[in-house]
């Protein structure tokens, strides 16, 4: 489902609309631009580039459509890293970070282009209970403060119960239970 919403996969039939536009007819270039500008992705495993520092990983989403990372993007990155408590670790490589720090870095990276929608696939699955709770609080807080819609796919009933709306995917159909 997240792959369809995020246009990583296209449907065999039907249409997907985002802000009133049918996006499944976009060209590959338009889809890449859409994913980069409108969406933020947070995966169960953070997928940080091991050869890059946290700072470099966070700035990566800016590069596909800009030759240089400008002052506004650097200020936004600093703002987000301070907000999630990671500014002091910005020069560390992913191997030097804890699981919670890596996942918070992935959240910041997902927010870099100020997306309208965050798609999170089991974002707390690889974290211990305390880090999972912290990440959930962070996602909810940032979603509210930045006006971003958050879609989380999870097997965790505890995480799901903290969301505004809960849908269950059963036998290929979405069931709304709230």
Buried (B, 14 or more C-beta within 10 A) or exposed (E): BBEEBBBEEBEEEEEBEBEEEEBBEBEEEEBBBBBBBBBBBBBBBBEBEEEBBBBBBBBBBBEEEEEEBEEEBBEBBBEBBEBBEBBEBBEBBBEEBEBBBBBBBBBBBBBBBEBBBBBBBBBBBBBEEEBBBBBBEBBBEBBEEBEBEBBBBBEBEEBBEBBEEBBEEEEEEEEEEE
